[in-house]
Amino acid sequence: MTCCGSGLRRALAYVDGKPRLDGVRSFLAARGVELPEGDETDTAQAATVYGLGARKDALFTRRLRSERVGVFAKTSISFVACARTA
């Protein structure tokens, strides 16, 4: 079953199952990128860990609002099974 591109599978290895900011830190560290931590008041434009997390949330929310969310033909279990193999 194919549900994810290889880039998404690689990214999920760093962020899946982690709190948002831990995923941001893990993803950046894997690429040798260092950003200041910042704090919860940082906007999506801030070049900080918190800012990048806010940007990800803003992009995700915008996408959810502009596109329909697909439904798996069988059940959500199909998605979980696919995501575990990613």
C-alpha positions in Angstrom: 0.0 0.0 0.0 1.4 3.4 -0.9 0.2 6.4 1.1 3.2 8.6 1.6 6.0 9.9 -0.5 9.6 9.1 0.5 10.2 12.7 1.6 7.2 12.4 4.0 8.4 9.1 5.3 11.9 10.6 6.0 10.4 13.6 7.8 8.0 11.4 9.9 11.0 9.6 11.3 12.0 12.9 13.1 8.6 14.2 14.0 6.0 11.4 14.3 4.7 10.8 17.8 6.6 13.7 19.3 5.2 16.9 20.8 5.4 19.7 18.1 8.5 21.5 19.4 10.4 18.2 20.0 9.7 17.3 16.4 10.9 20.7 15.2 14.1 20.3 17.2 14.7 16.7 16.0 14.1 17.6 12.4 16.5 20.5 12.5 19.2 18.6 14.4 19.1 15.8 11.8 20.0 18.4 9.2 22.6 20.3 11.3 20.4 23.4 11.5 20.6 25.4 14.7 17.9 28.0 15.6 17.4 29.9 18.9 14.7 28.4 21.0 12.6 31.5 21.3 9.4 31.3 23.3 5.6 30.8 23.0 5.1 34.5 22.0 7.1 34.0 18.8 5.1 34.4 15.6 5.3 32.2 12.5 7.8 34.7 11.0 10.3 34.3 13.9 13.5 32.4 13.0 13.3 30.3 16.2 12.2 26.8 17.1 8.9 28.2 18.4 8.5 30.3 15.3 9.0 27.3 13.0 6.5 25.3 15.0 4.0 28.2 14.7 4.6 28.4 11.0 4.0 24.6 10.6 0.8 24.9 12.5 -0.4 27.9 10.4 0.4 26.1 7.1 -1.3 22.9 8.3 -4.4 24.8 9.5 -4.6 26.8 6.2 -4.4 23.6 4.2 -7.1 21.9 6.3 -9.4 24.9 5.6 -8.7 25.0 1.9 -8.7 21.3 1.0 -11.0 18.5 1.7 -9.7 15.9 4.1 -9.6 12.6 2.3 -11.3 9.5 3.8 -9.6 6.1 3.5 -11.7 3.6 1.6 -11.6 1.0 4.4 -11.1 2.8 7.7 -8.7 4.9 9.7 -7.0 1.7 10.5 -5.7 1.6 7.0 -4.0 5.0 7.5 -2.5 3.8 10.8 -1.1 0.7 9.2 0.4 2.7 6.4 1.9 5.3 8.6 3.6 2.7 10.7 5.4 1.4 7.7 6.5 4.8 6.7 
